[in-house]
Amino acid sequence: MCFSPEASFAGGIVISAIGIFTILKVHKPSQIVFASIPLFFGIQQIAEGFIWLTLPYPEYIMFRKISTYWFLMMAEVLWPVMIPVSVLFMEENPKKKRALWVFLFIGLSLSLYYGFCLLFYHVTPKVSGFHIKYYTDFPPLLANVAVLVYLVSTITPLFISSIKRTHILGILMLLSCLITIIFFTQYLTSVWCFFAALISGVIYWILSDSKRKFNFDKLNLLKMPINSLKSEK
């Protein structure tokens, strides 16, 4: 929800850079989806940058449609599945894993619903109050329910997870959603860009800390044979 193409592209590039550095911190295959979230954010912001560029020019309507569906597919179809999957892959507690499977099913159901809506209903992006608003004719009776399910499927798994500091990420995402909803009608923009950068920074911090612990544990394992040899002498 950045307020200009420059802000969208700048935010996208910065967050994508954080995403690349975050992926470099991966030391377990189970962390790959979680580590790719900042890069996902960055690409999403860049997609909205292209929407900004094409909105004033009717002759670029096809490119605008591609950018719009690119953005919304990431935001509404991939995101509700990405969060529960990323946490589920890293979770080692069997009870928490079972709970996360439930939220993955909820997120997948929502993704299928939004995917259906994007295929069979219309979306029109327009500049409103210095930001882009996406006008849709999705079923109005399900709109509020879909938003609630969206919040549950993308935020709750972060509080269920036993992975260190994911609850901080959950708090940030909850705050970002609440502030965006509260101030949306007043057209205070760039809120999501700001929080996306913070969220990406927290993910980098979580994986950096995890990698440090992993390297420390590995070093201790290497020292054990040496210490055992010394004790034998």
N, C-alpha and C positions, 0 to 999 in steps of 0.2 A: 504493500500500500504506500509506496513512495510517491512524492508529490510532483515528480518531473522525470523525463527520460534520463536526464543526467544523473539524478539521484538513484534511479533504478539500476542504471548501468554501473555506476560507481559502487553502489551497495552490492550488486551482483559480483563484481570483480573482487572486491575485498573479501566477501564471504566465501567465494570460490577459492581464493587463496588460502583462507583459513581451512577450508575443506581439504585441500591438497595436503597441507601440513598435518591435518588430523589423520588422514589416511596413512601417512607415513608413520604414525604412531601405532598402527595396528601390529600386534604381535601374536594374535590368535585369529584363526579364520572366523570364529564366531563374532568377532567385533567389526567385521567389514561393513555390514549394513548400518550399524550404529555410527561408524566413522564417516560414512558417506552422507549423513544428514546435512552437515554444513554445505557440502558441494551441491546437494539437492536444493537447498535454500538459494544458493548463488545462482544456479541455472534458472530457478523460478523467477528471481528478480530480473534477470537478463531478459527472460521471455516477456515480462511486463514492460520492460524498456522498449521492446519492439512494438508492443501495442501502442505505447505513447507516440512513437514515431509515425505510425501508420494512420492513427485516428484522424488527423486533419486532411487526409488525402483519399478521396473515394476511389481513385484508380488503383489503390493498393489494398482493396477490400479482401482479396484472396489471402494475401500475406497476413493481413490483420486477423482473419479467421483462424489461420494456422497458429499464429502466436497466441490468440485467445484460448484456443482449445489445448494448446501446449501448456499454457499456464494453469488452466482449470483442471486438466487431467492430472497434473502434478499435485495441485492443491486439494482436489476433492476425491480423486480416485486412488492415487498412490499413497498420499499422506496417511489416511486412516489405517492402512495396512502396514506401512513402513515402520511406524513407532512400535506397535505390538510385536512385529516380527523381529525388529532389532533388539528389543529387550528380551524376548523369548529365547533367541539364539544364545545370548550371553548368560542367561539365568541357569544356575546349577541346583537350586533348591527345588525338589520334586513337587512340593505342594504349591509353590509359587508358579512353577511351570504350568500346572494344571489350570490355575486361575488365569494365567496369561493366554492360554489357548482359548478361553472363553472370550476375552477381549479381542483376540485376533479374529474369531468368528464374527463378532459384532462389527469390527472394522471392515472385514471382507464383505459383509452384507451391505454396509453403507456404501462401499466402493462400487458394488454392483448396481445399487440404486442410482448413484450419481452417474455412473457410466451409461446406464439406460437413459437417464434424463439428458445427458449431453448428446446422445445419439438421436433422440426422438423429439427433443424440445429445442427452443431457440435461446441463444445467448447474444446480447448486444452490449458491448462495452462503450461507455460514454464518460467524458470528463465531467465530474460534478464536484464543485467545491475544491478544486485543485488536486483531485485524485481520481482514479478510475473506479467507476461503479459498474458492476456487471448486472445488467437487467436480464432476468430470465422469466420464462413462463412455466417453470417447474410446478408440479402440483402444489398449490398453496396450503392445502390441509396438512401436508407432510413437512412443510418448511421448518417449523419450530422443532418438531420431533427430530428431523435430520440434523439440525444444529446441535441439539442436546446429545444425540448419539455420537456426533463428530467429536465433541468435547470429551465425552466419556471414553471413547476408543483411543483418543490420542494423548490424553493426559493421565488417566487412571493407571495404566501400566507402569508409568514412571514412579508412582508411589508404591506400587506392589513390589517392584523389583528389589532384590537384595543387593544389587550392584551399588557400590559406594558412590554417593553423591547424585544418583539419578533423581532423588527427591528434590534437589535444588533445581534441576532442569524442569521437573514437573511444576514447581512453584513459579518459575519464570514463564513457562508456557501458559499457565493459568492466568497470571497477571497480564500477559500480553493479550490474551483473548478478552479478558474483562475490560481492560483499558480501551482496546479497539472497539468493543461493543458499546461501551459507555460514551466514548467520544466520537463515534462514527457519525451520529446525527449532527454534531457540531463541526464536522469536517476538519478535525484536527488530524493531520496526516503525518506520514512518515513513522508512525508508531510501530508498525510491523517490521519495517526495515531495521529500526533501532533494536527491537527485541530479537529479531533474527540474528543479528550480529552478536548479541549477548548470549543467546542460546548456543550459537556456534562456538563461541569462546568457552562456554562451560563444557561442551562436549570435548573440545580439545584438551581442556584441563583434566577431565575424567580419564581420558585415554592416556594422557601424559603421565598422570599419577599411577595409573595401572601398569604402564610400561616400566616406570621406575621400580615399582614393587616387583615386577616380573624379573627385571635384570638383577635386582638385589637378591631375590630368592635363588636365581640361577647361580649367582656368584657364591652364595652360601653352600649350595650343593657341590660346587667345584672345590670349595675349601674343605669339605668334609673328608674326602679321601686323604688329603694332605695332613689334616689334623690327626686322623687315625694312624697314619704312618709315624708321625712324631710321637704319639702316645705309646706306640709299640716299642720305639727305641728307648 
